[in-house]
């Protein structure tokens, strides 16, 4: 497993935190992950609100933090 391997998951935004951080509840598991928005979401000023379904990437090394890459 290399450093660039990422796990793609889907979930719903459970809580909106300051500084464009979010708590996302994963669909397949009952885990809650702290996530931040990816570069293209910030660049195009895409808003993410409470209850949105999102696609996120999680590193295999740290399963508590992730990056939101797509708003479904």
Biopython code that builds the backbone (N, CA, C, O; Angstrom):
import numpy as np
from Bio.PDB.StructureBuilder import StructureBuilder

atoms = [
    (1, "UNK", "N", (0.841, -1.166, 0.000)),
    (1, "UNK", "CA", (0.000, 0.000, 0.000)),
    (1, "UNK", "C", (0.894, 1.240, 0.000)),
    (1, "UNK", "O", (1.762, 1.393, 0.860)),
    (2, "UNK", "N", (0.677, 2.096, -0.948)),
    (2, "UNK", "CA", (1.512, 3.289, -1.054)),
    (2, "UNK", "C", (0.858, 4.470, -0.343)),
    (2, "UNK", "O", (-0.281, 4.385, 0.116)),
    (3, "UNK", "N", (1.586, 5.548, -0.263)),
    (3, "UNK", "CA", (1.115, 6.733, 0.426)),
    (3, "UNK", "C", (-0.035, 7.408, -0.320)),
    (3, "UNK", "O", (-0.855, 8.090, 0.294)),
    (4, "UNK", "N", (-0.098, 7.222, -1.633)),
    (4, "UNK", "CA", (-1.109, 7.886, -2.439)),
    (4, "UNK", "C", (-2.424, 7.128, -2.498)),
    (4, "UNK", "O", (-3.379, 7.623, -3.097)),
    (5, "UNK", "N", (-2.511, 5.949, -1.900)),
    (5, "UNK", "CA", (-3.754, 5.199, -1.903)),
    (5, "UNK", "C", (-4.749, 5.872, -0.967)),
    (5, "UNK", "O", (-4.463, 6.088, 0.211)),
    (6, "UNK", "N", (-5.915, 6.198, -1.501)),
    (6, "UNK", "CA", (-6.954, 6.844, -0.726)),
    (6, "UNK", "C", (-8.207, 5.982, -0.755)),
    (6, "UNK", "O", (-8.470, 5.282, -1.732)),
    (7, "UNK", "N", (-8.961, 6.040, 0.307)),
    (7, "UNK", "CA", (-10.222, 5.317, 0.405)),
    (7, "UNK", "C", (-11.333, 6.314, 0.113)),
    (7, "UNK", "O", (-11.414, 7.359, 0.759)),
    (8, "UNK", "N", (-12.199, 5.998, -0.862)),
    (8, "UNK", "CA", (-13.319, 6.876, -1.191)),
    (8, "UNK", "C", (-14.572, 6.374, -0.485)),
    (8, "UNK", "O", (-14.925, 5.198, -0.575)),
    (9, "UNK", "N", (-15.241, 7.291, 0.221)),
    (9, "UNK", "CA", (-16.447, 6.979, 0.972)),
    (9, "UNK", "C", (-17.519, 8.013, 0.672)),
    (9, "UNK", "O", (-17.224, 9.085, 0.142)),
    (10, "UNK", "N", (-18.752, 7.696, 1.007)),
    (10, "UNK", "CA", (-19.842, 8.665, 0.917)),
    (10, "UNK", "C", (-20.473, 8.798, 2.290)),
    (10, "UNK", "O", (-20.446, 7.870, 3.099)),
    (11, "UNK", "N", (-21.036, 9.958, 2.534)),
    (11, "UNK", "CA", (-21.666, 10.198, 3.820)),
    (11, "UNK", "C", (-22.519, 11.449, 3.791)),
    (11, "UNK", "O", (-22.673, 12.089, 2.750)),
    (12, "UNK", "N", (-23.070, 11.791, 4.946)),
    (12, "UNK", "CA", (-23.885, 12.991, 5.073)),
    (12, "UNK", "C", (-23.247, 13.919, 6.102)),
    (12, "UNK", "O", (-22.655, 13.470, 7.084)),
    (13, "UNK", "N", (-23.379, 15.211, 5.858)),
    (13, "UNK", "CA", (-22.805, 16.211, 6.755)),
    (13, "UNK", "C", (-23.650, 16.243, 8.025)),
    (13, "UNK", "O", (-24.853, 16.499, 7.980)),
    (14, "UNK", "N", (-23.003, 15.980, 9.151)),
    (14, "UNK", "CA", (-23.678, 15.887, 10.442)),
    (14, "UNK", "C", (-23.575, 17.192, 11.224)),
    (14, "UNK", "O", (-24.490, 17.545, 11.968)),
    (15, "UNK", "N", (-22.461, 17.912, 11.056)),
    (15, "UNK", "CA", (-22.245, 19.154, 11.793)),
    (15, "UNK", "C", (-21.307, 20.044, 10.989)),
    (15, "UNK", "O", (-20.342, 19.568, 10.391)),
    (16, "UNK", "N", (-21.599, 21.333, 10.981)),
    (16, "UNK", "CA", (-20.758, 22.310, 10.298)),
    (16, "UNK", "C", (-19.905, 23.007, 11.351)),
    (16, "UNK", "O", (-20.427, 23.567, 12.315)),
    (17, "UNK", "N", (-18.587, 22.967, 11.160)),
    (17, "UNK", "CA", (-17.642, 23.566, 12.089)),
    (17, "UNK", "C", (-17.036, 24.819, 11.464)),
    (17, "UNK", "O", (-17.083, 24.970, 10.243)),
    (18, "UNK", "N", (-16.471, 25.720, 12.262)),
    (18, "UNK", "CA", (-15.845, 26.915, 11.674)),
    (18, "UNK", "C", (-14.587, 26.569, 10.883)),
    (18, "UNK", "O", (-13.951, 25.541, 11.113)),
    (19, "UNK", "N", (-14.250, 27.438, 9.960)),
    (19, "UNK", "CA", (-13.038, 27.259, 9.159)),
    (19, "UNK", "C", (-13.204, 26.240, 8.047)),
    (19, "UNK", "O", (-12.250, 25.546, 7.695)),
    (20, "UNK", "N", (-14.395, 26.144, 7.493)),
    (20, "UNK", "CA", (-14.738, 25.203, 6.410)),
    (20, "UNK", "C", (-14.393, 23.759, 6.771)),
    (20, "UNK", "O", (-13.892, 22.999, 5.941)),
    (21, "UNK", "N", (-14.670, 23.395, 8.027)),
    (21, "UNK", "CA", (-14.517, 22.024, 8.499)),
    (21, "UNK", "C", (-15.910, 21.455, 8.748)),
    (21, "UNK", "O", (-16.848, 22.187, 9.066)),
    (22, "UNK", "N", (-16.027, 20.134, 8.599)),
    (22, "UNK", "CA", (-17.315, 19.468, 8.728)),
    (22, "UNK", "C", (-17.137, 18.147, 9.455)),
    (22, "UNK", "O", (-16.066, 17.543, 9.408)),
    (23, "UNK", "N", (-18.186, 17.703, 10.124)),
    (23, "UNK", "CA", (-18.235, 16.352, 10.668)),
    (23, "UNK", "C", (-19.188, 15.583, 9.775)),
    (23, "UNK", "O", (-20.346, 15.966, 9.606)),
    (24, "UNK", "N", (-18.687, 14.484, 9.201)),
    (24, "UNK", "CA", (-19.439, 13.700, 8.232)),
    (24, "UNK", "C", (-19.675, 12.314, 8.795)),
    (24, "UNK", "O", (-18.748, 11.661, 9.273)),
    (25, "UNK", "N", (-20.932, 11.863, 8.737)),
    (25, "UNK", "CA", (-21.270, 10.511, 9.165)),
    (25, "UNK", "C", (-21.222, 9.608, 7.934)),
    (25, "UNK", "O", (-21.893, 9.868, 6.936)),
    (26, "UNK", "N", (-20.423, 8.550, 8.016)),
    (26, "UNK", "CA", (-20.212, 7.650, 6.891)),
    (26, "UNK", "C", (-21.422, 6.736, 6.742)),
    (26, "UNK", "O", (-21.983, 6.279, 7.738)),
    (27, "UNK", "N", (-21.829, 6.464, 5.493)),
    (27, "UNK", "CA", (-23.008, 5.645, 5.218)),
    (27, "UNK", "C", (-22.802, 4.185, 5.612)),
    (27, "UNK", "O", (-23.667, 3.604, 6.266)),
    (28, "UNK", "N", (-21.686, 3.582, 5.232)),
    (28, "UNK", "CA", (-21.473, 2.156, 5.445)),
    (28, "UNK", "C", (-21.194, 1.820, 6.910)),
    (28, "UNK", "O", (-21.480, 0.712, 7.364)),
    (29, "UNK", "N", (-20.637, 2.778, 7.644)),
    (29, "UNK", "CA", (-20.268, 2.567, 9.042)),
    (29, "UNK", "C", (-20.969, 3.603, 9.903)),
    (29, "UNK", "O", (-21.619, 4.510, 9.384)),
    (30, "UNK", "N", (-20.840, 3.475, 11.184)),
    (30, "UNK", "CA", (-21.403, 4.479, 12.086)),
    (30, "UNK", "C", (-20.329, 5.431, 12.595)),
    (30, "UNK", "O", (-20.477, 6.022, 13.664)),
    (31, "UNK", "N", (-19.259, 5.581, 11.841)),
    (31, "UNK", "CA", (-18.165, 6.466, 12.227)),
    (31, "UNK", "C", (-18.468, 7.896, 11.818)),
    (31, "UNK", "O", (-19.179, 8.145, 10.845)),
    (32, "UNK", "N", (-17.914, 8.829, 12.579)),
    (32, "UNK", "CA", (-17.990, 10.248, 12.237)),
    (32, "UNK", "C", (-16.572, 10.730, 11.995)),
    (32, "UNK", "O", (-15.694, 10.543, 12.837)),
    (33, "UNK", "N", (-16.348, 11.356, 10.832)),
    (33, "UNK", "CA", (-15.023, 11.790, 10.406)),
    (33, "UNK", "C", (-15.018, 13.310, 10.283)),
    (33, "UNK", "O", (-15.968, 13.895, 9.763)),
    (34, "UNK", "N", (-13.958, 13.945, 10.757)),
    (34, "UNK", "CA", (-13.767, 15.380, 10.591)),
    (34, "UNK", "C", (-13.144, 15.627, 9.218)),
    (34, "UNK", "O", (-12.091, 15.075, 8.898)),
    (35, "UNK", "N", (-13.801, 16.457, 8.411)),
    (35, "UNK", "CA", (-13.357, 16.674, 7.030)),
    (35, "UNK", "C", (-13.215, 18.165, 6.733)),
    (35, "UNK", "O", (-13.807, 19.018, 7.394)),
    (36, "UNK", "N", (-12.412, 18.439, 5.717)),
    (36, "UNK", "CA", (-12.298, 19.793, 5.193)),
    (36, "UNK", "C", (-12.621, 19.745, 3.704)),
    (36, "UNK", "O", (-12.629, 18.671, 3.102)),
    (37, "UNK", "N", (-12.885, 20.896, 3.114)),
    (37, "UNK", "CA", (-13.254, 20.934, 1.706)),
    (37, "UNK", "C", (-12.003, 20.886, 0.841)),
    (37, "UNK", "O", (-10.962, 21.440, 1.197)),
    (38, "UNK", "N", (-12.122, 20.215, -0.301)),
    (38, "UNK", "CA", (-11.017, 20.110, -1.241)),
    (38, "UNK", "C", (-10.802, 21.414, -1.980)),
    (38, "UNK", "O", (-11.590, 22.351, -1.849)),
    (39, "UNK", "N", (-9.737, 21.471, -2.756)),
    (39, "UNK", "CA", (-9.338, 22.688, -3.434)),
    (39, "UNK", "C", (-10.330, 23.212, -4.447)),
    (39, "UNK", "O", (-10.584, 24.416, -4.486)),
    (40, "UNK", "N", (-10.904, 22.338, -5.274)),
    (40, "UNK", "CA", (-11.847, 22.790, -6.302)),
    (40, "UNK", "C", (-13.154, 23.274, -5.687)),
    (40, "UNK", "O", (-13.794, 24.171, -6.235)),
    (41, "UNK", "N", (-13.565, 22.694, -4.551)),
    (41, "UNK", "CA", (-14.775, 23.172, -3.889)),
    (41, "UNK", "C", (-14.564, 24.573, -3.335)),
    (41, "UNK", "O", (-15.469, 25.405, -3.399)),
    (42, "UNK", "N", (-13.394, 24.841, -2.799)),
    (42, "UNK", "CA", (-13.081, 26.186, -2.318)),
    (42, "UNK", "C", (-12.930, 27.156, -3.477)),
    (42, "UNK", "O", (-13.390, 28.296, -3.405)),
    (43, "UNK", "N", (-12.287, 26.705, -4.542)),
    (43, "UNK", "CA", (-12.003, 27.574, -5.684)),
    (43, "UNK", "C", (-13.286, 28.051, -6.347)),
    (43, "UNK", "O", (-13.391, 29.214, -6.738)),
    (44, "UNK", "N", (-14.267, 27.155, -6.477)),
    (44, "UNK", "CA", (-15.523, 27.506, -7.143)),
    (44, "UNK", "C", (-16.607, 27.925, -6.157)),
    (44, "UNK", "O", (-17.759, 28.115, -6.547)),
    (45, "UNK", "N", (-16.243, 28.073, -4.863)),
    (45, "UNK", "CA", (-17.127, 28.564, -3.807)),
    (45, "UNK", "C", (-18.418, 27.758, -3.721)),
    (45, "UNK", "O", (-19.507, 28.326, -3.647)),
    (46, "UNK", "N", (-18.292, 26.441, -3.730)),
    (46, "UNK", "CA", (-19.438, 25.550, -3.594)),
    (46, "UNK", "C", (-19.767, 25.426, -2.114)),
    (46, "UNK", "O", (-18.917, 25.051, -1.306)),
    (47, "UNK", "N", (-21.003, 25.742, -1.772)),
    (47, "UNK", "CA", (-21.423, 25.719, -0.371)),
    (47, "UNK", "C", (-21.860, 24.311, 0.019)),
    (47, "UNK", "O", (-22.526, 23.619, -0.751)),
    (48, "UNK", "N", (-21.485, 23.906, 1.200)),
    (48, "UNK", "CA", (-21.907, 22.626, 1.768)),
    (48, "UNK", "C", (-22.635, 22.951, 3.064)),
    (48, "UNK", "O", (-22.091, 23.623, 3.940)),
    (49, "UNK", "N", (-23.884, 22.464, 3.182)),
    (49, "UNK", "CA", (-24.685, 22.759, 4.361)),
    (49, "UNK", "C", (-25.043, 21.470, 5.077)),
    (49, "UNK", "O", (-24.769, 20.376, 4.582)),
    (50, "UNK", "N", (-25.645, 21.601, 6.223)),
    (50, "UNK", "CA", (-26.027, 20.474, 7.062)),
    (50, "UNK", "C", (-27.001, 19.560, 6.319)),
    (50, "UNK", "O", (-28.000, 20.032, 5.776)),
    (51, "UNK", "N", (-26.723, 18.282, 6.292)),
    (51, "UNK", "CA", (-27.590, 17.311, 5.631)),
    (51, "UNK", "C", (-27.199, 16.978, 4.206)),
    (51, "UNK", "O", (-27.807, 16.091, 3.607)),
    (52, "UNK", "N", (-26.213, 17.649, 3.638)),
    (52, "UNK", "CA", (-25.767, 17.353, 2.268)),
    (52, "UNK", "C", (-25.085, 15.994, 2.213)),
    (52, "UNK", "O", (-24.397, 15.596, 3.154)),
    (53, "UNK", "N", (-25.279, 15.287, 1.109)),
    (53, "UNK", "CA", (-24.551, 14.044, 0.866)),
    (53, "UNK", "C", (-23.279, 14.408, 0.116)),
    (53, "UNK", "O", (-23.314, 15.167, -0.853)),
    (54, "UNK", "N", (-22.155, 13.864, 0.569)),
    (54, "UNK", "CA", (-20.859, 14.207, 0.001)),
    (54, "UNK", "C", (-20.043, 12.950, -0.247)),
    (54, "UNK", "O", (-20.269, 11.904, 0.361)),
    (55, "UNK", "N", (-19.088, 13.082, -1.158)),
    (55, "UNK", "CA", (-18.096, 12.040, -1.412)),
    (55, "UNK", "C", (-16.786, 12.539, -0.825)),
    (55, "UNK", "O", (-16.416, 13.696, -1.024)),
    (56, "UNK", "N", (-16.080, 11.672, -0.100)),
    (56, "UNK", "CA", (-14.857, 12.106, 0.552)),
    (56, "UNK", "C", (-13.754, 11.088, 0.404)),
    (56, "UNK", "O", (-13.999, 9.907, 0.156)),
    (57, "UNK", "N", (-12.542, 11.562, 0.561)),
    (57, "UNK", "CA", (-11.338, 10.727, 0.498)),
    (57, "UNK", "C", (-10.715, 10.674, 1.881)),
    (57, "UNK", "O", (-10.593, 11.690, 2.565)),
    (58, "UNK", "N", (-10.321, 9.467, 2.283)),
    (58, "UNK", "CA", (-9.711, 9.254, 3.583)),
    (58, "UNK", "C", (-8.405, 8.507, 3.368)),
    (58, "UNK", "O", (-8.348, 7.559, 2.585)),
    (59, "UNK", "N", (-7.359, 8.932, 4.062)),
    (59, "UNK", "CA", (-6.086, 8.243, 3.997)),
    (59, "UNK", "C", (-6.187, 6.921, 4.751)),
    (59, "UNK", "O", (-6.920, 6.814, 5.734)),
    (60, "UNK", "N", (-5.462, 5.935, 4.293)),
    (60, "UNK", "CA", (-5.464, 4.635, 4.957)),
    (60, "UNK", "C", (-4.725, 4.690, 6.286)),
    (60, "UNK", "O", (-4.892, 3.805, 7.125)),
    (61, "UNK", "N", (-3.917, 5.713, 6.483)),
    (61, "UNK", "CA", (-3.125, 5.825, 7.702)),
    (61, "UNK", "C", (-3.867, 6.519, 8.836)),
    (61, "UNK", "O", (-3.654, 6.195, 10.004)),
    (62, "UNK", "N", (-4.739, 7.474, 8.504)),
    (62, "UNK", "CA", (-5.496, 8.200, 9.525)),
    (62, "UNK", "C", (-6.961, 8.197, 9.121)),
    (62, "UNK", "O", (-7.363, 8.950, 8.234)),
    (63, "UNK", "N", (-7.752, 7.364, 9.757)),
    (63, "UNK", "CA", (-9.155, 7.196, 9.391)),
    (63, "UNK", "C", (-10.075, 8.172, 10.120)),
    (63, "UNK", "O", (-11.295, 8.026, 10.045)),
    (64, "UNK", "N", (-9.528, 9.157, 10.818)),
    (64, "UNK", "CA", (-10.353, 10.125, 11.533)),
    (64, "UNK", "C", (-10.464, 11.456, 10.804)),
    (64, "UNK", "O", (-11.279, 12.295, 11.187)),
    (65, "UNK", "N", (-9.664, 11.668, 9.763)),
    (65, "UNK", "CA", (-9.669, 12.918, 9.008)),
    (65, "UNK", "C", (-9.863, 12.611, 7.537)),
    (65, "UNK", "O", (-9.424, 11.567, 7.054)),
    (66, "UNK", "N", (-10.518, 13.513, 6.820)),
    (66, "UNK", "CA", (-10.755, 13.313, 5.407)),
    (66, "UNK", "C", (-10.886, 14.613, 4.652)),
    (66, "UNK", "O", (-10.841, 15.695, 5.237)),
    (67, "UNK", "N", (-11.051, 14.498, 3.330)),
    (67, "UNK", "CA", (-11.186, 15.650, 2.451)),
    (67, "UNK", "C", (-12.441, 15.452, 1.605)),
    (67, "UNK", "O", (-12.588, 14.419, 0.951)),
    (68, "UNK", "N", (-13.337, 16.419, 1.609)),
    (68, "UNK", "CA", (-14.556, 16.354, 0.801)),
    (68, "UNK", "C", (-14.179, 16.723, -0.623)),
    (68, "UNK", "O", (-13.617, 17.789, -0.875)),
    (69, "UNK", "N", (-14.496, 15.824, -1.555)),
    (69, "UNK", "CA", (-14.124, 16.064, -2.952)),
    (69, "UNK", "C", (-15.311, 16.343, -3.860)),
    (69, "UNK", "O", (-15.129, 16.882, -4.952)),
    (70, "UNK", "N", (-16.530, 15.988, -3.435)),
    (70, "UNK", "CA", (-17.681, 16.136, -4.318)),
    (70, "UNK", "C", (-18.945, 16.259, -3.488)),
    (70, "UNK", "O", (-19.116, 15.552, -2.494)),
    (71, "UNK", "N", (-19.827, 17.155, -3.895)),
    (71, "UNK", "CA", (-21.135, 17.307, -3.245)),
    (71, "UNK", "C", (-22.175, 16.622, -4.125)),
    (71, "UNK", "O", (-22.376, 17.008, -5.277)),
    (72, "UNK", "N", (-22.831, 15.609, -3.580)),
    (72, "UNK", "CA", (-23.806, 14.834, -4.357)),
    (72, "UNK", "C", (-25.173, 15.493, -4.359)),
    (72, "UNK", "O", (-26.109, 14.971, -4.965)),
]
sb = StructureBuilder()
sb.init_structure("model")
sb.init_model(0)
sb.init_chain("A")
sb.init_seg("    ")
for serial, (resi, resn, name, xyz) in enumerate(atoms, 1):
    if name == "N":
        sb.init_residue(resn, " ", resi, " ")
    sb.init_atom(name, np.array(xyz, "f"), 0.0, 1.0, " ", f" {name:<3s}", serial, name[0])
structure = sb.get_structure()
